[in-house]
Amino acid sequence: MERAAVRLAPDHPLAVALAADRQRVNAQFEAARARRPGLDGAAVLDALADLVGPLAEEAEVVGGETVGAVLDALVPLVLETVGRGEVEGTPAGQAWARALHGCRAHVVRSPRRVARALLQAVRRLARTDGADAVRWADRLASLADHAPTAGALLDAGAVLAWREGMARLRTGALRVAASLPPPLALAALGVPDAPTDALPRVLDSLYADPWLAPVEALRQRSEATGLQIRAVCGGFAGFGGPFVRPPELATDARGVVATDGDRWWRLHADVFGAAFQRIDAPGPATPSPVPMLTNGRVSWRGHTADFPQLAGRPGAVATDEMLAVVIPQSHRVAVIAP
């Protein structure tokens, strides 16, 4: 990687920093290529120009870390992402670029911390069914100017990740939202026009009801009138799901768990999504309210509804918040709630 980045003018701050630190950057590249023999130097230089070029320009404007420090923090990550094929055309690569550039002032002030955290976040989102990592990055960028610190920005990102379907983050996201400046917290929750004094009421409502969207927490609550399949999750391991056999369901003190006979998972489900998270073992079993299931007719918590896809003899458990039913002849679980 001896040549200068071809798409940067010689006096561009990144080109200057690369020239000044060429020996060390080349050594990093050679070490990365030893691990990944197919690593292409031209692709790395293109990624540096695309990803780090705008950050180097920002570093000269906002102060804080020097361009050299930004380069030092980003080179290992760029080598890693190019080596793994996480380039601009992939969801994770596109989302990381948009997050880096949309939050560039925070990135150049804390490049090592923020760039790595953004990369880890988009990777997790790219692996989450139903999540849109690019949308998350754009939403985070829209909050960047309102975040007083990098820590506040990353905390807001956790709230946004929960809204993107990472249901297991719900409790932590609500706790984090309570610690943020109210305007930033409300924007991250998707209710930016709410009065700042409404934040405690919104959070209390969201803690109490996992099926309540933040915008609904501002409205007069109405009584539920029926049951609905809110999500379907799980699946056969051969097709990317978690289970090698149709799962059996149970409950412990933290909610619904599932096993395929070999391993255990915890079900996380709320208004934004549902997914199983691998666990070592559940806690002690707890009694589960027994719902009525007859030929697809479900009766639970004073409501009755017909779900033909559940006809048969499915396994089912319930908590105070949801009913989980194994869909017959499948490895998938339907989550039902009022």
N, C-alpha and C positions, 0 to 999 in steps of 0.2 A: 504494500500500500504506500508506494513511494511518491506517487504523483499528488499534486494538490487537488482538492475537490473541484471538479471541472465546472460546476455550475455556480461557483462562488467567485466574485471578483477578488483579486489579490489583496485588496485593502478591506475586504469584509472582515468583521471582528472574528468570525469563526475561522476563516482562512488564516488570519494572523496567528490565532491561538494554535491551530493545527501545525503551522510551520514552526512555531516556537517550541512545541512539545512533540515534534515528529518522532523522535527516537522512542519515547515511551509509548506513544499511541501505536507505532508500528510493532513494538514488542507485545502489546496487548492483543493486537490483531493476530500476530503469529501464534500466540498462545491459544487464542480462540480457534484458529484454523487447525491447530494440532488436535483439538477435541472434535472439530467438525471439518474434515478435510475438504468438503465441498463449499466452504464459506467463500463468497465472492467479494473481492476487495472493492470492485466498482459498486456493487450493491450496498456495501457498508458506507462508502462515501456518499452515495445518493441519499441513504437514510440519514446520515449525519447532516447533510445539507438541508434536507426536508425538515427533520425533527429539531436539530440543535441550532440551525441557522437563525430562525426567528428568536430563539431564546438568547442567543449571543447578542443579537441586536437589542433585545430588551435589557440585558444585563448592563449594557453601556448607558442605558437611559435611566433605569431605576436605581442603580447603585447596588449596594449589598454585596453579594458574592461576585467575584471577578469572572470574566469570560472563561478564564482558565479553570476556575473551580467548577463552573457549569459543565465544561467539557469533561473534566475529570470525573464528575458524577454520572454523566450520560453515556460516555463511551462504552463502559461495560454493559449497560442496558441495551444500547443499540446493537452491539455485537451479539448479545444474547437473543434479541428479538429477530434480527436478520438470520441468525443461525437456526432459529426455530421456525422460520417462515412466517413470522408474525409481521408481515409487511402491510403497506397501506391498503392493499386490496382485501385483507382479511378483517372480520369484525373487530378483533382485539387490536390489530394494528391501526385501523382507522380510528377507533375510539381513543386509543392512547395518544395519537397525534392530535386529535381535537381537544382532548383534555389538557395535554401539555400546552398547547398554544392558547386555548381559551383561559387557562389559569396561569399564564406565563409569568406574571408578576410574582406570584407565590412560588412558582417553580424556581425562578432565579434567586430568590432570597433563601430558599432551603432546597437546593436542587437534589441532594442525595435522598433526603427524606420524602419529598413530595413526588418526585419522578417515579421512585420505586413503588410508593403507595398507589399511585394512579395506575401503574402497570399491573400490579396485583389485583386491583379492583376490576379493571376491564377484563382480565383473564377469568376471574370468577364469574362475572356477568356473562361473558361469552359462552361459558359452560352451563349456564342456568336456563332451563327450558322457559321460553316465553319472555325472557329478559332481552332488552335491546341495549347493548353496551354503548352504541353510538348516541342513542337518545340520552342515556345517563350522562355521557361526557358533555353533551350540549347543555343539558340542564345544569350540570355542575359549573360549566363556564358562565352561565347566566347569573350564578350566585357569587362568582369570584370577587367582584368588586365590592360586595357587601360583607365579605368575610374579613374580620379584622386581623386574623392570623392564619398561618398555614394549618394549625391544629383545628381551628374553627371550620376551615374549608373542608378538611378531610372528614370531620365529624358530620358536616352537612352532606358530604358524599355518602356516608353510611346511611343516613336517612333516605337519600335518593335511591340507594341500592335496595333498601327494603321496599320502596315503592315500585321498583322494577321487578319484583317477584321473589326476592330472597326472604321468604317468610321467616326463616330462622333468625333473622336479624331484628325482628319486630320489637322485642322487649328492650334490647340494647339501643335500637334506634330511637325509641320513645324516651329512654333515659338520657341519651345524648341530646335530643331535641330540647329537653328541659334545661340543659346547661348552656345552650346557645343564646345569643342575643335574640329577643323575640322576633324582630323582623326577619332575621336570617332563618330562624326555626320555622316560622310560618311559611316562608317561601319554599324551604326544603320540603315541607309537608304538602305543598301544592295549594296553599290558601294564602297567597301573598297579600291579598287585599283585606284580609281579616284584621280587625283592630288588635294592637299588640297585647292588650289586656285580656284577649280571648284565648291566649295560648294555654293557660292552666286548664281551662274548661275543655278545650280541644283534646289535650293530652289525657285528661281524666276519662273522657268519653272513649278515646281510642284504647286506653288500657282496659276498660270495662267490656268492650265489644270488639273482637277481632274482625268482625264482618262489617264494621262501620268504616266508610271512607272518610278521610279528613274533612272534605267539603260537607259531608253529611253531619259531621259533629257540630257544625255551626247552625244547623236547622233544628226546628222543633221535631223531636223524635215521635215516630208513629209506631203503632204496634205491628209486629210481623203478622202476615196473613196466610202464610203457607210455607212449604218446604221447597228447596231448590238445590240441585246439584251445583255446588259452587266451584268444584275443581275435580279433575281426574288426574291421578299421578301414579307412579310406580312403573311397572312394565317388566318384560322378560329380559334377563341379563344378556341373552344372545342378540337382542336388538337395542342394547344400550341402557336398558332398565336395571334396577337393582336386584331382582329376584330370579333365582334359578328354578324355583317352584312357586306355585300360587301361594301368596302369603297368608299367614294366620295372624290375626290381630289380637291385641290385648291392651290394657291400660295400666299405667303406673301413676305416681303422684304428679308427674309432669305432663301427662296426656297420653296420646295414642302411640303405641309401638307396634312393630311388625317383624315377623321372622319368616324366613323360607326354610327353616330347619337347621341352617348352618350359621347364619349371621342375623344380627338385629339392626333395625333402623328405627329412628324416631320420625313421626309425621309432624311436619310444621305446615300449618295452613291458616290463611287469613284472606282478607279481601283482595290482597294483591297477588296471591299465588299459593302453590302447595308443592311440597317436595319432601322426599325422605332423606334423612341425614344418617349416615352410618354411625352406630354406637357400639361400644364393647358389650354392653349388657344393659337391660332395663333395670329400673328400680323394683322394689317389691310390688307385686301385683296389687291393684286396687279394684274394688267392685265397680262394674260398669253398668249404668242404667240400661236395661234391656229394651231396645225398641221393638215394635211389632213389625214383622216383615212377612207378608203373605202374597205370593205371586206378584211381586213387584210393588205391592201397596205398602207404603211406609207410614207408620203412625208413631209420632214422637213429639213430646212436649206440647201436646194438645193440638197438633197439626197432622193432617193426613194428605198424602199425595201419591200418585201412581208413577212408577218408573219402570217401564217394561223391560229395560236392559238389566234390571236387577231381579227379574223373575227367576226362580230356582231356589236353591238353598245356600245363599251366600253367608259368609261369616261377617259379623257386624259387631261393633262396639260403639259406645257413646261416651261423651264427656258433657259437661255443662255447656260447652260451646259448639260442639259439632257431633255428627254421626258419621262414622267411617264404615264403608261397606265394600267388601271384596266383590268385584264384578264377576259373575259366574263365567266359567270357562276362560278365564284370563288371569294375568298377573297384575292387574291394575285395581286401584282402589278409588271409589267415588266418595267425595266429601260432601255431605249434605248439611245444610244449616237453614234456619228460618230466614 
